[in-house]
Amino acid sequence: MKKWGISALFIGAIMLVTTHTTFALQPSNTRHEWYFQKKGNEVPPTTDQRYLQLMEKYDGLFLGDPKRKDIYLTFDNGYENGYTDDVLNTLKEKKVPAAFFVTGHFINTHPDLILRMAKEGHIIGNHTNHHPDMTQITAGRMKEELESVKQKYRKITGKNDMQFLRPPRGVFSEQSIAVSKQLGYRHVFWSLAFVDWEVNRQRGWQYSYNNIMKQIHPGCILLLHTVSRDNAEALGKAIDDLRKRGYTFKSLDDLKVDNQTNKAPVQ
């Protein structure tokens, strides 16, 4: 009985240590909201040191090579407001690649636009099915959110190449990034953005144009929303004038895992 009691205590202790070790190894689900620190004068911005570490650990993106005058144009498409065709027309005319992060709602209501994006060579990224806070759902629900969008995309286009993810509202945790990576996604944040999504507060094309030109920098991952009339009207002139300043528009596919994005210094 004494031997059995000692053995039971020993096994119990091992199980307790193992349980605590396993728990400690789980990525944190602490909620974060993405932000960047503007530098101005075409100097690339940076962000929180903790976020940079997560980008490096999980191959996330928010900035390209800060020494090259490249721009990565990205759009978030939660719903359609009548301007996505205009944006696509401009991109086609100017021969500029872009990435569109789409929700399930956008795919359901406008499969024609999804098909056009794919046919014209643009990247289509995952913006989740229902636009939830990724830190408030289980790993199982997260998988359902992402898989639903991917299946809808595959059904419309016949493609199975969805690999980039932008979390709704820029909300994330280490756990949400880790789970997403296990599902085959790289998080894509941004290094230039402004308030452009308020459809009842559009301010004219110059508002969008001025924000882009003032904040632009080498390696920029530019976030715009297609619901904005201002963006649709400013896009062509912004592209032309940025090219005059020596910038080149690149695809997210051009960014490699070993680029300098995740090594940008924090000050």
C-alpha positions in Angstrom: 0.0 0.0 0.0 2.9 2.3 0.8 4.6 1.6 -2.5 1.3 2.2 -4.3 0.7 5.4 -2.5 4.1 6.7 -3.3 3.7 5.7 -7.0 0.4 7.5 -7.2 1.8 10.6 -5.7 4.7 10.5 -8.1 2.5 10.0 -11.1 0.2 12.8 -9.9 3.1 15.2 -9.5 4.3 14.4 -13.1 0.8 15.0 -14.5 0.6 18.3 -12.6 3.9 19.5 -13.9 3.0 18.4 -17.4 -0.3 20.2 -17.3 1.2 23.4 -16.1 4.0 23.2 -18.7 1.5 22.6 -21.5 -0.6 25.5 -20.3 2.5 27.8 -20.1 3.4 26.9 -23.7 0.1 28.0 -25.1 0.3 31.3 -27.0 -1.2 34.3 -25.1 -4.7 35.4 -26.1 -4.1 39.0 -24.8 -6.0 41.4 -27.1 -4.0 43.8 -29.2 -5.1 46.5 -31.7 -2.7 47.1 -34.5 -1.2 50.6 -34.8 1.9 52.2 -36.4 4.0 55.2 -35.4 4.3 57.8 -38.1 7.7 59.3 -38.8 6.9 61.6 -41.7 9.2 62.8 -44.5 8.9 59.4 -46.3 10.6 57.7 -43.3 9.0 54.2 -42.7 7.0 54.0 -39.5 7.4 51.4 -36.9 5.2 49.8 -34.2 5.3 48.3 -30.7 8.3 46.1 -30.1 6.1 43.2 -29.0 4.2 43.4 -32.3 7.5 43.3 -34.3 8.5 40.2 -32.4 5.2 38.5 -33.2 5.6 39.5 -36.9 9.0 37.9 -36.9 7.9 34.8 -35.0 4.9 34.1 -37.2 6.0 35.6 -40.6 3.5 38.4 -40.4 3.8 41.5 -42.6 3.2 45.3 -42.1 6.1 46.8 -44.1 8.2 45.8 -47.0 11.9 46.6 -47.5 12.3 50.1 -45.9 15.2 50.8 -48.3 13.2 50.3 -51.5 10.6 52.6 -52.9 8.0 49.9 -53.3 4.3 50.1 -52.5 2.0 47.2 -51.7 -1.6 48.3 -52.4 -4.3 46.6 -50.3 -8.0 47.0 -49.9 -10.5 45.8 -47.3 -13.8 44.8 -48.7 -16.4 44.2 -45.9 -19.3 45.1 -48.1 -19.9 46.8 -51.5 -20.8 50.5 -51.8 -20.6 50.9 -55.5 -16.9 51.9 -56.0 -15.1 48.6 -56.3 -15.6 48.5 -60.1 -14.1 52.0 -60.3 -11.1 50.9 -58.3 -10.6 47.9 -60.5 -10.9 50.0 -63.7 -8.2 52.3 -62.4 -5.9 49.4 -61.4 -6.4 47.9 -64.8 -5.7 51.1 -66.6 -2.6 51.9 -64.6 -1.4 48.2 -64.6 -1.1 48.1 -60.8 -1.5 44.9 -58.7 -3.4 44.9 -55.5 -4.7 42.6 -52.7 -8.3 42.6 -51.7 -9.2 41.3 -48.3 -12.8 40.1 -48.5 -15.5 39.0 -46.1 -18.0 36.2 -46.6 -20.7 38.9 -47.0 -18.8 40.5 -49.8 -18.3 37.2 -51.6 -22.0 36.2 -51.2 -23.3 39.5 -52.6 -20.7 40.2 -55.3 -19.2 37.0 -56.8 -18.8 38.9 -60.0 -16.3 41.2 -58.4 -14.4 38.3 -56.9 -14.2 36.7 -60.3 -13.0 39.9 -61.9 -10.3 40.5 -59.2 -9.0 36.9 -59.8 -9.1 37.2 -63.6 -7.2 40.5 -63.5 -4.4 39.0 -61.5 -5.1 40.5 -58.0 -4.6 38.7 -54.8 -7.7 37.9 -52.8 -7.1 37.6 -49.1 -9.2 36.4 -46.2 -11.0 39.0 -44.0 -13.1 36.3 -42.2 -16.7 35.2 -42.9 -18.5 37.3 -40.2 -15.9 39.9 -39.3 -15.5 38.9 -35.6 -13.0 40.0 -33.0 -10.4 37.2 -33.5 -9.5 37.2 -29.8 -13.0 36.5 -28.7 -13.6 33.2 -30.6 -12.3 29.7 -30.2 -9.8 28.1 -32.5 -12.5 26.0 -33.9 -14.7 29.0 -34.7 -11.7 30.7 -36.2 -11.1 27.8 -38.5 -14.7 27.9 -39.6 -14.6 31.6 -40.3 -11.5 31.3 -42.5 -12.5 28.1 -44.2 -15.9 29.4 -45.2 -14.4 32.3 -47.0 -11.8 30.1 -48.7 -14.4 27.6 -49.9 -16.6 30.4 -51.4 -13.5 31.8 -53.1 -12.6 28.4 -54.5 -16.1 27.8 -55.7 -16.2 31.0 -57.7 -12.6 31.1 -59.0 -11.5 27.5 -59.0 -8.4 28.6 -57.2 -7.0 27.3 -53.9 -4.3 29.9 -53.3 -5.7 32.0 -50.5 -2.8 32.6 -48.1 -3.0 36.1 -46.7 -5.2 37.2 -43.8 -6.2 40.6 -42.4 -7.9 40.4 -39.0 -11.0 42.5 -38.7 -10.3 46.0 -37.3 -6.7 45.0 -36.8 -7.5 43.1 -33.6 -5.2 40.2 -32.8 -3.4 38.1 -30.2 -0.5 35.8 -30.4 -2.9 32.9 -30.2 -5.0 34.2 -33.1 -1.9 34.7 -35.2 -0.5 31.2 -34.3 -3.8 29.4 -35.1 -4.1 31.3 -38.4 -0.5 30.3 -39.3 -1.3 26.7 -38.6 -4.2 27.0 -41.0 -1.9 28.3 -43.7 -2.2 32.1 -43.4 0.2 35.0 -43.0 -1.2 38.0 -41.2 -1.0 41.3 -43.2 -1.2 44.5 -41.3 -0.3 48.0 -42.7 2.0 50.9 -42.4 -0.2 53.6 -43.9 -3.9 54.1 -43.3 -6.4 56.8 -42.4 -10.1 57.2 -41.6 -11.6 56.5 -45.0 -14.4 54.0 -44.2 -17.0 56.4 -42.9 -19.3 56.5 -45.9 -21.4 59.4 -44.5 -18.3 61.5 -43.9 -16.6 61.5 -47.3 -14.6 64.7 -47.7 -13.6 64.8 -51.4 -10.8 63.2 -53.4 -8.1 65.5 -52.1 -8.6 64.2 -48.5 -7.6 60.7 -49.6 -4.9 61.9 -52.0 -3.3 64.2 -49.4 -3.3 61.4 -46.7 -1.6 59.0 -49.1 1.0 61.5 -50.4 1.8 62.8 -46.9 2.3 59.4 -45.3 3.9 57.5 -48.2 7.3 55.8 -47.5 9.5 53.0 -49.0 8.1 49.5 -48.4 4.6 50.9 -47.7 1.8 48.4 -47.2 -1.1 50.8 -47.9 -4.6 50.0 -46.5 -7.6 51.6 -48.3 -11.3 50.7 -48.1 -13.3 50.3 -51.3 -16.5 51.7 -49.7 -14.8 55.2 -49.9 -15.8 57.5 -52.8 -12.8 59.6 -51.9 -10.4 56.7 -52.5 -12.0 55.7 -55.8 -11.7 59.3 -57.1 -8.2 59.9 -55.8 -6.6 56.6 -56.8 -5.6 57.3 -60.4 -3.9 60.6 -59.6 -2.2 59.1 -56.5 -0.7 56.3 -58.6 0.5 58.6 -61.3 2.1 61.1 -58.8 3.7 58.4 -56.7 5.3 57.0 -59.8 6.7 60.4 -60.6 8.3 60.4 -57.2 10.1 57.1 -58.0 7.7 54.6 -56.4 6.9 51.2 -57.9 3.8 49.2 -57.2 4.4 45.5 -56.2 2.3 42.5 -55.2 2.3 41.0 -51.8 3.6 37.8 -53.5 6.9 39.7 -54.0 7.4 39.9 -50.3 9.6 37.1 -48.9 9.7 35.6 -45.4 13.3 36.8 -45.0 12.6 40.4 -45.9 13.5 43.2 -43.6 10.0 43.9 -42.6 10.2 42.3 -39.2 13.6 43.8 -38.4 12.6 47.4 -38.5 13.9 49.2 -35.4 11.7 50.6 -32.7 12.5 54.0 -31.3 
